[in-house]
Amino acid sequence: MDSKDLVPIFSEFKEYKNIDRDAMMRILEDVFKSILLKKYGSDDNFDVIVNIDKGDLQIFHYRICVADGKVRDPNSQIAYSDAILIEPDFEIGEEVAEEIFMQDFGRREILGIRQTLATKIQEYEKNSVYQKYKERIGEIVTGEVYQAWRKETMVLDNEGIELVLPKTEQIPTDFYRKGDPIKAVVSRVEMRNGNPFILISRTSPTFLERLFEQEVPEFSDGLITIKKIERVPGERAKIAVESYDDRIDPVGACVGMRGSRIHGIIHELRNESIDVVNYSTNPVTYIQRALSPAKVTNTIIYEKTKKADVFMKPDQVSLAIGKGGHNIKLAGKLTGYEIDVYRDSDVESEDVDLQEFGDEIEQWIIDALLAIGCDTAKSVLNLSIEDTMKRADLDEETVLDIRRILEEEFES
């Protein structure tokens, strides 16, 4: 084996490995110096010259020419009779440069060079991937689904680096097949058994934040900032924004003309409902905005216990609570207050608690209505038949029967 045998090896690493030129040269020098150290006991007087482009490598051994019989250190000195065999005009006291060829290494040493080189390259590449993605935590990455399993999905980025998207980090309605494009945020990077493990997420609030930063240029310009984000992935999200320029409406900037900016984000999040609200240091105002789309008539704040009693018209209660209670839960997390919703007292006195109809309406139906915030007769009647069917997941016949029972109560 001579230096020309290294050409295909250099070419392979140059084209397919994630290694820059300087790093490749350092690795090759280190590998050959370690071999020289084993063979000669020292690498102090050797020079390894690497030409990555040509796939060539030269090793020179530098020694001082001394008189025959005066050699004390074979690694730093060479006898005159040996020096003139390399080049006849060497004189005593001169430095002799002798080239070391691959043929001068034994078969076992050559195999060791190959193995050590491959090991060093793999170690460098793994560390390079780890460091690269360690610096990208919190950034959006795009890739292609390589394999989808039950508990996780393997994704390859544009350089063929493996990324892992666990089922727990996927939006519930996400469904992927091999070859599908995918977008996510880098969530965690660590080394496992010497290999980089890169975890990505689509459920992280950071993912939603980065999507807004991509769509809304005012964020990169520093005109708008995100104060807080809360999500129930695939269902609902609330994002509080603030503008440092009074001329800019942060909510309008995020939504865009006719929803042009927010539409793409909603589509990426599988039709997740997104409420963008203006941040406020006034807790009453902030809570009222956070309960959007419900309209609040009055709010009482208990600062010591971080609780808030919110009053609204009966037809707004179900909106405030939201499907599965997501709206009021997210509003509470966004504002930092435990929110309780009440109907206006003047309306409540004329209403009838839904539980009082237990003899005429089955309990599971009452529970379904309670789950969407309808706990009185009028709160149900204030909803349209279609809304009741959709929110409570009831069929039309059942809803019509419920309304008949409730209307008879008020007629009587």
Disulfide bonds with the S-S distance in Angstrom:
none
